[in-house]
Amino acid sequence: MSRPQIAQGTGWAPLLSRGAPDELFDAYVFDLDGTLYLGDELLPGARRLLLALRELGRPVRFLSNNATLDVAQYAAKLARMGLPTREGDVVNTVVTMTRWLLDHAPDAVVFPIAEAPLIRAFEQAGIRMSEDPAEIDIVVASFDRAFDYRKLQIAFDAIWFHGRARLVATNPDRYCPMPGGRGEPDCAAVVAAIEACTGTTCEVNVGKPDPEMLRAALAGLDVDPARTVMVGDRLGTDILLAHAAGTSSALVLTGETRPQDLIGVPDEQLPDLVLERVDQLLPAHLWTELGWSGDEAAPRT
């Protein structure tokens, strides 16, 4: 793969001449946090891009490694931002972790270090949960803003003292991007704490970059992965997922990744496009036809 084209600048012409694709893709898969919004605010260009793609008849799907919301809550959040979305168009790690447990460990007793949406999904799926280390088979680590020493002790006892539990995780993200350039420690921080005290290694991550997540998002669509683009803000999850699944890739610089992070990255790990903002994903001729300009406020990072 050649070095990626980088769309940059403030006027729409230079933006498009330095990295926008020449034509539309057949399907679009978007990460959410850091790609389309930060916190509760849409990033510049996100709404008009998604509405335009829908008007053009292109399927749009959403992926998230964040398990603090379920798909219904994600659909409602997007709707509040002016993007009505079907629940079936969203796949996140609440879905993929529940499916993984049902497929690979249907009789296991699980200790979820997680927030309410994931726990609720386990309850609805009939997955047995416990805080008794003597009967826990699997510790599920997730983005949990109520993670504390008590939960760490239960995981430690189940894995190290009783020597019976496996460690799996919803996602490998170190932090979740927030407005103003801030972030919240994510699932990787929980996994690191458990691995550090138990000496165990996390066996499974069911979020991006697992290609099964993208296949789940595209289920029911008659599209060629090679004519699909995965759009996200992280090299190690979104772009790696695109490579693993055989899709095109577009990296936006509105979340985790900064331009300097691309220095020294092997060519085979680079995205096909690097964009300062997500609406640069639309081909130049469509910007002209739609009368778009690139003078919206720059994203706050």
Number of C-alpha atoms within 10 A of each C-alpha: 10 9 15 18 17 21 22 20 13 15 12 18 15 14 21 25 17 18 23 23 18 14 12 17 21 17 22 21 24 22 24 23 24 24 24 29 23 24 16 13 11 20 24 21 20 18 18 15 17 21 15 16 17 12 10 10 11 15 19 19 20 25 26 24 29 22 26 19 18 23 23 14 13 22 21 17 16 19 13 12 14 13 17 13 19 15 15 13 19 24 24 28 28 27 21 21 25 22 16 15 19 16 10 9 14 15 13 17 20 24 26 23 26 22 17 15 17 25 19 14 16 22 13 10 14 13 19 14 19 16 16 14 25 16 17 24 22 24 28 25 27 32 30 20 15 10 16 11 9 9 15 17 14 21 30 24 18 26 26 18 14 13 14 15 26 20 22 21 24 29 28 24 20 17 16 20 23 20 17 11 12 13 16 13 15 22 26 20 20 24 27 16 13 24 17 11 14 17 12 17 14 19 9 17 21 24 30 26 23 20 17 16 22 26 13 16 19 23 11 8 10 9 14 13 19 14 14 22 23 28 29 34 28 24 23 14 19 29 27 22 24 30 19 14 20 17 21 20 23 32 29 29 21 28 28 22 17 16 12 7 10 17 8 8 11 10 13 12 15 22 28 24 22 29 27 22 23 27 24 28 27 20 18 20 12 14 17 12 8 9 8 15 13 20 10 11 10 14 18 13 16
